[in-house]
Amino acid sequence: MLSRTAENLYWLARYVERAEYLARTIDATLRVTALPAAYIGKTNEWDSALLTAGVAASFYQQYEEANEHNVVDYLSFSADNPSSIRNCIEAARLNSRSVRTALTSEMWDTINSAWIELQAVWSKGTSTREDLAKFLRFVQETSLRFDGSAYRTMLRNDAYWFSRMGVHLERADNTARILDVKYHVLLPEEEHVGGPLDFYQWSSILRSVSALTAYHWVYRETLKPWLIADLLILNDTLPRSLASCYGNLVRNLDQIGVAYGRQGPAQRHARGIRNRLEHSNMNDIFQHGVHEFIQEFIADNSRLGEIITKQYLI
């Protein structure tokens, strides 16, 4: 496969995953901000949404206040935000056009119809919360359709493996950033872990990664920070956990290595991260510091993306 084709498939999958993650983040934030002020305390949940998306610095260059209108517009529709949902869908379509023959008809139809609807229905943004809810559902359903189409219709060859690598690398980064904001930035200093504010923030975080029901199935307890961290970091049965993402990344990279008859630094780096996750436990992570652990993971995950690019995509 040409490196340009592999790059387009890889980034196509990343952009679709990123769009869904932003939609879930906005939806979860809307749920929290709908609660009475007595429950959510003094925190600005919209500011936390910007931090989890990694665009706080660029946002404040254009806006003075992080409120619902400004943040929703910036994360969803802003042409000036390279990672806005609109730009992610447009970039996904551009990449899919470049590799049209490598995609199945179902995958192309999903991306192309989403782009057409974005232009026809959502070009002017949303004016009400009802419209916003419809838009967020449209984005999430587009991602689910694309993911399902890839899983059910693609040959298990290098095109599929590069696409899956993009999904899991992006997903791991998103989950890690959500956890990092919670532990290091979002919780006020005067608020004790486990308080009412903590409960609603954790509920919001679990909703943003589709893990609220999974948490209760696995632990059968009320929301506890260390159990939630265990679920999102170490539990490989949760598709969006860091351990699950790296199990899939190692598997896809190994399959590419076998197909091309050659292993490389990407395989070794991914195995190193997976092994560290497999041999970690929450006591050690809390003693080391959750923020420090996640920051190291985000840096290592970003480094893997750079290594994959050098090894396969250029």
C-alpha positions as CSV (number, residue, x, y, z in Angstrom):
1,M,0.0,0.0,0.0
2,L,1.2,3.5,-0.8
3,S,2.1,5.6,2.3
4,R,-0.3,8.3,1.1
5,T,-3.2,5.8,1.1
6,A,-2.3,4.5,4.5
7,E,-2.1,8.1,5.8
8,N,-5.5,9.0,4.4
9,L,-7.1,5.9,6.0
10,Y,-5.4,6.5,9.3
11,W,-6.5,10.2,9.5
12,L,-10.0,9.5,8.2
13,A,-10.6,7.2,11.1
14,R,-9.0,9.7,13.6
15,Y,-11.2,12.5,12.4
16,V,-14.4,10.5,12.7
17,E,-13.5,9.3,16.2
18,R,-12.6,12.9,17.2
19,A,-15.9,14.3,16.0
20,E,-17.8,11.7,18.0
21,Y,-15.7,12.4,21.1
22,L,-16.4,16.1,20.9
23,A,-20.1,15.4,20.5
24,R,-20.1,13.2,23.6
25,T,-18.2,15.9,25.5
26,I,-20.7,18.6,24.7
27,D,-23.6,16.3,25.5
28,A,-22.1,15.4,28.8
29,T,-21.4,19.0,29.7
30,L,-25.0,20.0,28.8
31,R,-26.3,17.4,31.2
32,V,-24.1,18.7,34.1
33,T,-24.9,22.4,33.4
34,A,-28.6,21.5,33.5
35,L,-28.3,20.6,37.2
36,P,-28.9,23.2,40.0
37,A,-25.9,25.3,40.9
38,A,-25.9,23.7,44.4
39,Y,-25.0,20.4,42.8
40,I,-22.3,21.5,40.4
41,G,-20.6,24.1,42.6
42,K,-18.3,26.9,41.3
43,T,-16.6,25.1,38.5
44,N,-17.1,26.2,34.9
45,E,-18.0,23.0,33.1
46,W,-17.6,24.7,29.7
47,D,-14.1,25.5,30.6
48,S,-13.4,21.9,31.4
49,A,-14.9,20.9,28.0
50,L,-12.3,23.1,26.3
51,L,-9.5,21.6,28.4
52,T,-10.5,18.0,27.6
53,A,-10.6,18.9,23.9
54,G,-7.2,20.5,24.2
55,V,-8.3,23.8,22.6
56,A,-8.5,26.2,25.6
57,A,-5.6,28.4,24.5
58,S,-6.9,29.0,20.9
59,F,-10.5,29.5,22.3
60,Y,-9.4,32.4,24.5
61,Q,-7.7,34.1,21.7
62,Q,-11.1,34.6,20.1
63,Y,-13.5,34.7,23.1
64,E,-13.4,36.3,26.5
65,E,-15.8,33.9,28.3
66,A,-16.3,30.2,28.2
67,N,-20.1,29.9,28.2
68,E,-22.5,27.5,26.5
69,H,-23.0,29.5,23.3
70,N,-19.3,30.3,22.7
71,V,-18.0,26.8,23.6
72,V,-20.6,25.0,21.6
73,D,-20.0,27.2,18.6
74,Y,-16.2,26.8,18.8
75,L,-16.2,23.0,19.3
76,S,-19.0,22.3,16.8
77,F,-19.0,24.8,14.0
78,S,-16.0,27.1,14.1
79,A,-14.0,27.2,10.9
80,D,-11.1,28.7,12.9
81,N,-10.9,25.6,15.1
82,P,-9.1,22.8,13.2
83,S,-10.6,20.3,15.6
84,S,-14.2,21.5,15.5
85,I,-16.8,18.8,14.5
86,R,-17.5,20.6,11.2
87,N,-13.8,20.6,10.3
88,C,-13.4,17.0,11.4
89,I,-16.2,15.8,9.2
90,E,-15.0,17.9,6.2
91,A,-11.4,16.6,6.7
92,A,-12.8,13.0,7.0
93,R,-14.6,13.4,3.7
94,L,-11.6,14.9,2.0
95,N,-9.5,11.9,3.1
96,S,-12.2,9.5,2.1
97,R,-12.3,11.0,-1.4
98,S,-8.6,10.4,-1.7
99,V,-8.9,6.7,-0.9
100,R,-12.4,6.1,-2.4
101,T,-11.3,2.8,-3.9
102,A,-9.9,1.5,-0.6
103,L,-13.3,2.0,1.1
104,T,-16.4,-0.1,0.9
105,S,-19.5,1.6,-0.5
106,E,-21.1,1.6,2.9
107,M,-18.2,3.5,4.5
108,W,-18.1,6.1,1.6
109,D,-21.9,6.6,1.8
110,T,-21.8,7.2,5.5
111,I,-19.1,9.9,5.3
112,N,-20.5,11.5,2.1
113,S,-24.1,11.6,3.3
114,A,-22.9,13.1,6.6
115,W,-21.0,15.8,4.8
116,I,-24.0,16.6,2.6
117,E,-26.3,16.8,5.6
118,L,-23.8,19.0,7.4
119,Q,-23.8,21.5,4.5
120,A,-27.6,21.3,3.9
121,V,-29.0,21.2,7.5
122,W,-26.3,22.4,9.9
123,S,-24.4,25.1,7.9
124,K,-25.7,27.9,10.1
125,G,-25.3,26.0,13.4
126,T,-28.0,25.4,15.9
127,S,-30.4,27.9,17.5
128,T,-32.0,25.9,20.3
129,R,-31.0,23.1,22.6
130,E,-33.4,20.8,20.8
131,D,-31.5,21.5,17.6
132,L,-28.2,21.0,19.3
133,A,-29.3,17.7,20.7
134,K,-30.3,16.6,17.2
135,F,-26.9,17.7,15.8
136,L,-25.0,15.8,18.5
137,R,-27.0,12.7,17.9
138,F,-26.4,13.0,14.1
139,V,-22.6,13.2,14.8
140,Q,-22.6,10.2,17.1
141,E,-24.7,8.1,14.7
142,T,-22.5,9.0,11.8
143,S,-19.5,7.7,13.8
144,L,-21.3,4.5,14.8
145,R,-22.4,3.9,11.2
146,F,-18.9,4.4,9.9
147,D,-17.3,2.2,12.6
148,G,-19.9,-0.5,12.1
149,S,-19.5,-0.4,8.3
150,A,-15.7,-0.7,8.6
151,Y,-16.0,-3.7,11.0
152,R,-18.7,-5.5,9.0
153,T,-17.6,-4.8,5.4
154,M,-13.8,-4.3,5.1
155,L,-11.3,-7.0,4.2
156,R,-8.9,-7.7,7.1
157,N,-5.9,-6.3,5.3
158,D,-3.5,-3.4,5.7
159,A,-6.3,-0.9,4.8
160,Y,-8.4,-2.1,7.7
161,W,-5.4,-2.2,10.1
162,F,-4.3,1.3,9.4
163,S,-7.9,2.5,9.8
164,R,-8.2,0.7,13.2
165,M,-4.9,2.2,14.3
166,G,-6.2,5.7,13.8
167,V,-9.4,4.9,15.8
168,H,-7.6,3.4,18.8
169,L,-4.8,6.0,18.9
170,E,-7.3,8.8,18.9
171,R,-9.6,7.1,21.4
172,A,-6.8,6.5,23.9
173,D,-5.8,10.2,23.7
174,N,-9.3,11.3,24.3
175,T,-9.9,9.0,27.3
176,A,-6.6,10.1,28.9
177,R,-7.4,13.8,28.5
178,I,-10.8,13.4,30.1
179,L,-9.2,11.7,33.2
180,D,-6.4,14.2,33.4
181,V,-8.7,17.2,33.4
182,K,-10.8,15.6,36.2
183,Y,-7.9,14.8,38.5
184,H,-5.6,17.8,37.9
185,V,-7.8,20.7,36.8
186,L,-11.5,20.3,37.3
187,L,-11.9,19.4,41.0
188,P,-11.7,22.5,43.2
189,E,-9.1,22.4,46.0
190,E,-11.7,22.8,48.7
191,E,-13.9,20.0,47.4
192,H,-13.3,16.6,48.9
193,V,-13.2,13.6,46.5
194,G,-16.5,11.8,46.8
195,G,-18.6,14.9,47.5
196,P,-21.7,15.9,45.5
197,L,-19.7,17.9,43.0
198,D,-17.5,14.9,42.5
199,F,-20.4,12.6,41.8
200,Y,-21.9,14.6,39.0
201,Q,-18.6,15.3,37.4
202,W,-17.7,11.6,37.4
203,S,-21.2,10.8,36.0
204,S,-20.5,13.3,33.2
205,I,-17.1,11.8,32.4
206,L,-18.5,8.2,32.3
207,R,-21.3,9.4,30.0
208,S,-18.7,11.0,27.7
209,V,-17.0,7.6,27.1
210,S,-20.3,5.5,27.2
211,A,-19.2,3.8,30.4
212,L,-21.8,4.7,33.0
213,T,-23.8,1.5,32.6
214,A,-20.6,-0.5,32.2
215,Y,-19.3,0.8,35.5
216,H,-22.3,-0.5,37.4
217,W,-22.1,-3.8,35.7
218,V,-18.4,-4.3,36.6
219,Y,-18.3,-2.9,40.1
220,R,-21.9,-2.8,41.3
221,E,-21.1,0.2,43.6
222,T,-21.7,3.9,43.8
223,L,-19.3,6.0,41.8
224,K,-15.9,6.0,43.4
225,P,-12.9,7.8,41.8
226,W,-10.4,4.9,42.1
227,L,-12.8,2.4,40.6
228,I,-13.6,4.8,37.7
229,A,-9.9,5.3,37.1
230,D,-9.4,1.5,37.2
231,L,-12.2,1.1,34.6
232,L,-10.9,3.8,32.2
233,I,-7.2,3.0,32.5
234,L,-6.7,-0.7,33.3
235,N,-9.9,-2.6,32.5
236,D,-9.4,-4.1,29.0
237,T,-13.0,-5.2,28.7
238,L,-14.1,-1.6,28.3
239,P,-13.6,-0.6,24.6
240,R,-12.5,3.0,25.4
241,S,-10.1,2.2,28.2
242,L,-6.4,2.8,27.7
243,A,-5.6,-0.9,28.2
244,S,-8.2,-1.9,25.5
245,C,-7.0,0.7,23.1
246,Y,-3.4,-0.5,23.4
247,G,-4.3,-4.1,23.2
248,N,-5.9,-3.3,19.8
249,L,-3.0,-1.1,18.7
250,V,-0.5,-3.8,19.4
251,R,-2.6,-6.4,17.6
252,N,-3.1,-4.2,14.5
253,L,0.6,-3.1,14.3
254,D,1.7,-6.8,14.6
255,Q,-0.6,-7.7,11.8
256,I,0.9,-5.0,9.6
257,G,4.4,-6.2,10.6
258,V,3.5,-9.8,9.6
259,A,1.9,-8.6,6.3
260,Y,5.0,-6.5,5.4
261,G,7.5,-9.0,6.8
262,R,9.1,-6.5,9.1
263,Q,8.7,-5.2,12.6
264,G,9.9,-1.7,13.6
265,P,10.0,0.9,16.3
266,A,6.2,1.4,16.2
267,Q,5.6,-2.2,17.3
268,R,8.2,-2.0,20.0
269,H,6.9,1.3,21.4
270,A,3.3,0.1,21.4
271,R,4.2,-3.1,23.2
272,G,6.1,-1.1,25.8
273,I,3.1,1.0,26.6
274,R,0.8,-2.0,26.7
275,N,3.1,-3.9,29.0
276,R,3.3,-1.0,31.4
277,L,-0.5,-0.9,31.5
278,E,-0.7,-4.6,32.0
279,H,1.7,-4.5,34.9
280,S,0.2,-1.5,36.6
281,N,-2.3,-1.4,39.4
282,M,-4.3,1.5,40.9
283,N,-2.3,1.6,44.1
284,D,0.9,2.2,42.3
285,I,-0.8,4.8,40.0
286,F,-2.2,6.7,42.9
287,Q,1.1,6.7,44.7
288,H,2.9,7.9,41.6
289,G,0.2,10.5,40.9
290,V,-2.7,10.1,38.5
291,H,-1.9,13.3,36.8
292,E,1.8,12.3,36.3
293,F,0.8,8.9,35.1
294,I,-1.7,10.2,32.5
295,Q,0.7,13.0,31.3
296,E,3.3,10.3,30.7
297,F,0.8,8.2,28.8
298,I,-0.4,11.2,26.7
299,A,3.2,11.9,25.8
300,D,3.9,8.3,25.0
301,N,0.7,8.0,22.9
302,S,1.6,11.1,21.0
303,R,5.1,9.7,20.4
304,L,3.6,6.5,19.0
305,G,1.7,8.6,16.5
306,E,4.9,10.3,15.4
307,I,6.7,6.9,15.1
308,I,3.8,5.4,13.0
309,T,4.0,8.5,10.8
310,K,7.8,8.1,10.2
311,Q,7.6,4.3,9.8
312,Y,4.6,4.0,7.5
313,L,3.0,7.3,6.5
314,I,5.8,9.4,4.9
